[in-house]
Amino acid sequence: MSKLTTLLRYFSTPTRYRSRDSITKLQNKAVLKHIRFVRKNSKFYAKLWSGYRDDQWREFPIIDKTQMMDNLQDLITVDLDINEAKKLALEAESSRDFSSKIGPYTIGFSSGTSGYRGMHIVSEAEQAAWAGFMLARGLGSSIFSKKRIGLVLRANSNTYESVGSKRINFLFYDLMKPLEELHQSILNDELDMLICPPSVLSYFVDMNSQLRVERMVSVAEVLEATDRKKIEAHFGITLHQFYSSTEGEIGATCEYGKLHLNEGIMVVQKEWIDQEKGWYHPIITDFRRKTQPIIRYKLNDILVAAKEPCPCGDAREVIDSVMGRSDDMFHLTKHDGTTELVVPDLIRRAIMQMSDKITDYIAIQKSVNHVEIQLKPDNIESLSMIGFDNLWQSKGIQSPQIDVKPYTHIPSTTKLRRIYRDFK
């Protein structure tokens, strides 16, 4: 991998965009160039876009994870055997050795928390450019300053070792290891920056961790406001965030901790769920990713658009939060027998009204009339159900059975999902 590519991308990545017009012009030019390349090199997209002109890309058919995985062999633009790639990815997860590649291509699986595992295939050039972009968006200081950066992840990537240098040193911490051992290793290594899932950071807070770093970045899981406040209060630092998925690097925080969409590398269109509240599914078109093109790809994440511009002055759109996924919506029965979909945010609000002593929770809809709520700490007295009662009444929902149980999640390679539906 070329460190020069990483440096060029780092210095060519703007710290901010001054206007929406400059973003739109950049996107239009880059997407059209990208579309021409993909149409020539991807059998899947060439067939999918039959009858559409290149400049109609905003109306191209939408795809999702199922379509991508079912057609991955024809979707990629390189000569690579997908079955061989899947085998390599599975072997890497089993051995915990993530250094293997097929030629210049790195292969990996998503965590599969949505029930259907995605796959990412990236070239060395794409990795080098990605590294430069993410360092520009997340480092918070000069690339020439000495930094020891810790990555607490479910799977390592040879990306980090490849772009490391005498000044930038990446250290990988495997979530398969016991958390106490992992925490001690992080303390011993005296990091400058820690990139870590919020559930692990929250666990460190519960341990009364004495960890001190210059910069802390949340990754891999939804960062909720309760976690942010808890982590920032304990460590005395602004918690930054990378909003990523198997399909791309979708957002990163500015110096104010506000999450901006990465509109310098992708277009994010909106499929509105509730426009008044700012809730939408993002439809992403990544115009930098060539090996495995992601074009008009619908994520089932639910984003909440910010209503106010960011004080940092960056014109890239801001999202207040990643609310969850469509899989996380509760499907509950109304009094008239129809189904009502309830977004995670409403369940979250009802839970937080149960007690001001709650430090952590998980809510699982087990069936159409059964909800399990796990609370931490155990045995909180005088729990209030008024938040749920008001929610059911306002939406005309038949009250489901609610069972309160002890909190069971321990951070590991399994991503934390706080609110989700556990049946089809």
SULKAHU-V243126 format. One line per field, one symbol per residue. phi: phi as a letter, one per 30 degrees, with the letter a starting at -180 (. if undefined). psi: psi as a letter, one per 40 degrees, with the letter a starting at -180 (. if undefined). burial: b if it has 24 or more other ideal C-beta (glycine too) atoms within 12 Angstrom, else e. Layout:
phi = ???
psi = ???
burial = ???
//
This chain:
phi = .dddeddddedcdddacdbddddddddeddddddedddedccdddeddcejcdedcedceedcbddddddbdedddcbdbdddddddddddddddiccddbchdccbacddiddjbddbbbbdddddddedddddddbdiaddcddbcccbcbdbdbdedddcdbdccccbccddddedddddddddddhdcbbcadddddddddddhecebbdbbbdbibdcceddedddddddibdddbccbbedlccaadcddiddcddddbaccdccdcbdddicacdccbcccccdbdcbhccdcdcccddccddddiddddccdacdkbdddddcccdddjdccccdedddeddddddadcdcaabbbddadbbbcbcbbddhddhdccdddedddddcicddddcccbddcdceaddddbdbaccad
psi = ihddddddddeehidihdidddddddddddddddddddddehddddddehehidefdeeiiiiaddddddfddedieighhdddddddddddddefhfeiihbehhiiiidfeeehhiihhiiddddddddddddddedeaieeihhhhhhhidhiieddddeiaddhhhhhhheeiiddddddddddegidhhhiidddddddddefhehhidhhhhidihhiddddddddddefihhihhhiideihdiiiaeeehhiigeeeihhihhhdgddeehihhhihheehddghhhfhhieihihhieiiieeehehihhdihdaiddehhhihideeihhhhiddddddddeedieeheiihhhhdadfhhhhhihiifhifhhedddddddddefhhhihhhhiihehhhaehihhdhihfi.
burial = bebebbbebbeebbebbeeeeebeebbeebbbebbeebbeebebbbebbeeeeeeebbebebbbbeebbebbbebbbbebebeebbebbeebbeeeebebbbeebbbbbbbbbbeeebbbbbbbbbbbbbbbbbbbbbbbeebeeebbbbbbbbbbbbbbebbbbeebebbbbbbeeebeebbeebeebebbbbbbbbbbbbbbbbeebebebbbbbbbbbbbbbbbbebbbebbeebbbbbbbbbbbbbbbbbeebbbbbbbbbbbbbbbebeeeebbbbbbbbbbbbbbbbbbbbbbbbbbbbbeeebeeebbbbbbbbbbbbbbbbbbbbeeeeeebbbbbbbbbbbbbebbeebbbbbbbbeeeeebbbbbbeeebeebeeebbeebbeebebeebebebeebebebbbebbbbbbbeee
//
